[in-house]
Amino acid sequence: METQGINLFIVDDNRLMVADLKYYLKNRFGNAINVSTFDDGESCLINLKKDTHIVILDYHMEGKNGLETLKLIKEKNSKTEVIILSRNEDIAIAIETFRQGAKDYVIKGQGAWKKVTKLVNLIITEPIRIIVREFGITKFAAIFLLTFVTMGVVVFFVTHAMR
């Protein structure tokens, strides 16, 4: 049985940067993430589904820029987390992306991929932090609880599928 994983899109017209970032993230997260890449906002939007969890989005692209694409992503699926990754250091643009629902705005350059990795990790582990905060249990107990519930759901569906 194959596990679902987190669906992550990288949207940038710099194909070399996209390939390098995809490789970097796959090395960090392995099979926990499924990475799809797009070189423009339109192709990203066409492929965006309810199970698209994270989009790493460049600001400057051909066609729709990152802000326009961000707005349309949030209209189509408000639960998708969007990280803007851009060379643009204009604070007004960064603020507007936050207003439109961006999780964060990362300036390309030294340390950017580590920051993106940290943000992706925070998004992935959010359910654990919520359980720890809401139920006052340890992180390890929350992980055990999530694992136990997940296994229970898998067993339930497998046994019902075999009938």
C-alpha positions as CSV (number, residue, x, y, z in Angstrom):
1,M,0.0,0.0,0.0
2,E,1.3,3.4,-1.0
3,T,1.2,6.3,1.4
4,Q,-0.3,9.6,0.4
5,G,2.3,12.2,1.5
6,I,2.2,16.0,1.3
7,N,1.6,17.4,-2.2
8,L,3.9,20.3,-2.9
9,F,4.1,22.5,-6.0
10,I,7.2,24.5,-7.0
11,V,6.2,27.3,-9.5
12,D,9.1,29.2,-11.0
13,D,10.2,29.9,-14.6
14,N,13.9,29.3,-13.7
15,R,14.1,25.5,-14.5
16,L,17.6,25.0,-13.0
17,M,16.5,26.6,-9.7
18,V,13.3,24.5,-9.7
19,A,15.3,21.3,-10.3
20,D,17.8,22.1,-7.6
21,L,15.1,23.0,-5.0
22,K,13.1,19.9,-5.9
23,Y,16.2,17.7,-5.3
24,Y,17.0,19.5,-2.1
25,L,13.5,19.1,-0.7
26,K,13.2,15.4,-1.8
27,N,16.6,14.7,0.0
28,R,15.2,16.4,3.1
29,F,11.7,14.9,3.2
30,G,12.0,11.8,1.1
31,N,8.7,10.1,0.4
32,A,6.8,12.4,2.8
33,I,6.4,14.8,0.0
34,N,5.3,14.6,-3.6
35,V,6.8,17.4,-5.6
36,S,5.3,18.7,-8.9
37,T,6.9,21.6,-10.8
38,F,5.5,24.2,-13.1
39,D,7.1,27.1,-14.9
40,D,4.1,29.4,-14.8
41,G,1.1,30.3,-12.7
42,E,-1.5,29.1,-15.2
43,S,-0.2,25.5,-15.3
44,C,-0.1,25.5,-11.5
45,L,-3.7,26.6,-11.3
46,I,-4.8,24.0,-13.8
47,N,-3.3,21.2,-11.7
48,L,-4.2,22.6,-8.2
49,K,-6.5,20.2,-6.3
50,K,-8.0,20.0,-2.9
51,D,-5.1,17.8,-1.9
52,T,-2.4,20.4,-2.9
53,H,-1.0,21.2,0.5
54,I,1.9,23.6,-0.2
55,V,2.9,25.8,-3.2
56,I,6.3,27.5,-3.4
57,L,5.7,30.4,-5.7
58,D,8.0,32.8,-7.5
59,Y,6.8,36.4,-7.8
60,H,8.2,37.3,-11.2
61,M,7.0,35.0,-14.0
62,E,5.6,35.1,-17.5
63,G,1.9,35.6,-17.6
64,K,0.4,35.9,-14.1
65,N,2.8,37.1,-11.5
66,G,3.1,35.5,-8.1
67,L,0.6,37.8,-6.5
68,E,-2.1,37.1,-9.1
69,T,-1.4,33.4,-8.9
70,L,-1.5,33.5,-5.1
71,K,-5.0,35.2,-5.1
72,L,-6.3,32.5,-7.5
73,I,-4.8,29.6,-5.5
74,K,-6.5,30.9,-2.3
75,E,-9.8,31.3,-4.2
76,K,-9.6,27.8,-5.5
77,N,-8.3,26.2,-2.3
78,S,-8.0,28.4,0.8
79,K,-6.3,25.6,2.8
80,T,-3.3,25.4,0.4
81,E,-0.3,27.1,2.1
82,V,1.7,29.4,-0.2
83,I,5.3,30.3,0.3
84,I,6.5,33.2,-1.9
85,L,10.2,32.7,-3.0
86,S,11.4,35.8,-4.8
87,R,14.4,38.0,-5.6
88,N,12.1,41.0,-5.1
89,E,12.9,42.8,-1.9
90,D,10.1,45.3,-2.1
91,I,8.5,45.4,1.3
92,A,5.1,46.6,-0.1
93,I,4.9,43.5,-2.3
94,A,5.8,41.3,0.6
95,I,3.1,42.9,2.7
96,E,0.5,42.5,0.0
97,T,1.3,38.8,-0.4
98,F,0.7,38.3,3.3
99,R,-2.6,40.2,3.0
100,Q,-3.6,37.8,0.2
101,G,-2.8,34.7,2.4
102,A,0.9,33.8,1.9
103,K,2.4,31.8,4.7
104,D,5.7,33.6,4.3
105,Y,7.9,35.6,1.9
106,V,11.4,34.3,1.4
107,I,14.1,36.3,-0.5
108,K,16.1,34.1,-2.8
109,G,19.8,33.9,-1.9
110,Q,22.0,32.4,0.7
111,G,19.9,30.5,3.3
112,A,16.7,30.7,1.4
113,W,16.3,26.9,0.9
114,K,16.9,26.3,4.6
115,K,14.2,28.8,5.4
116,V,11.9,27.2,2.9
117,T,12.7,23.7,4.3
118,K,11.9,25.0,7.8
119,L,8.6,26.4,6.6
120,V,7.6,23.2,4.9
121,N,8.5,21.3,8.0
122,L,6.3,23.6,10.1
123,I,3.4,23.1,7.8
124,I,3.8,19.3,7.8
125,T,4.1,19.1,11.6
126,E,1.2,21.5,12.3
127,P,-1.2,18.7,13.3
128,I,1.2,17.6,16.0
129,R,1.6,21.1,17.4
130,I,-2.2,21.5,17.5
131,I,-2.7,18.3,19.4
132,V,0.1,19.2,21.9
133,R,-1.4,22.7,22.4
134,E,-5.1,21.6,22.6
135,F,-4.7,18.4,24.7
136,G,-1.6,19.4,26.8
137,I,0.2,16.1,25.9
138,T,3.8,15.7,25.0
139,K,5.0,15.8,21.4
140,F,5.8,12.0,21.5
141,A,2.3,11.2,22.8
142,A,0.8,13.3,20.0
143,I,2.9,11.5,17.4
144,F,1.9,8.1,18.9
145,L,-1.8,9.2,18.9
146,L,-1.6,10.4,15.2
147,T,0.2,7.1,14.2
148,F,-2.4,5.0,16.1
149,V,-5.3,6.8,14.5
150,T,-3.8,6.7,11.1
151,M,-3.2,3.0,11.3
152,G,-6.7,2.5,12.6
153,V,-8.1,4.3,9.6
154,V,-5.9,2.3,7.2
155,V,-7.0,-1.0,8.8
156,F,-10.6,0.1,8.6
157,F,-10.5,0.9,4.9
158,V,-8.5,-2.1,4.0
159,T,-10.9,-4.5,5.8
160,H,-13.9,-2.8,4.2
161,A,-12.3,-2.9,0.8
162,M,-11.7,-6.6,1.0
163,R,-15.4,-7.4,1.6
